[in-house]
């Protein structure tokens, strides 16, 4: 019993320099994947974010919602179709996606944060027109394909986020962007998180995923790379160590670093309290990417 209490005290002491270092700093968190499905994990992540807020960090949360969109489309008899991992988003699909992302998923997260003692406000990119987007196509050149109302971030108007964070609120952002004529676009949440991070001069960008981080299998041991820099990340992509769905996440992190974010992290959101373990402990739990 005494030993257990000393262990807990040691963890708090280990966290102290990180609490001091990140006090008053902005951390942008992208929340998605299986961590959004499991109720126990949901509650743990919300508690992590609220704790971060209470020790002086300014968290900004960007969420996905792909599984929830697919589930609603299925209920309404609409087929989910993808090209290169991008959802084909026709008029009906966009209407449903906006309803699910900006309505159902966003407000559930806001309610959970508020329940745990935070003051959270849910917004999407159409509020105050703060996420401006251009239409995105799948592929390039002759293989370019129109996939409907899918956007890529062109500009972030940070005023609404600045107002909320300065007043002590946690912004919870749904990845719905605004087109040139006010149209709604479905936007990849990783890229929204990255664009928000560099636009508001965040100290950290954290992507919660369903895997441990960047794994290196070159020596046959499949070990976690806990720290890499920009140059090493590019080399790992060229060597096909980083591949598949990890490539866009790494590219998102590299873009954020290039534009001023200090550090980016890819961590396993299905591990209980992974956010706290990554930010407040010496070893961390995922992969940190630095300049």
PyMOL commands that set and color helices and strands:
alter all, ss='L'
color gray80, all
select helices_A, chain A and resi 2-22+33-36+39-54+66-75+91-115+127-129+141-143+159-166+189-199+230-238+245-258+274-280
alter helices_A, ss='H'
color red, helices_A
select strands_A, chain A and resi 26-31+58-63+82-83+86-87+120-124+131-138+145-156+170-174+176-178+184-187+204-209+215-216+223-224+227-229+263-268+287-290
alter strands_A, ss='S'
color yellow, strands_A
deselect
rebuild
show_as cartoon
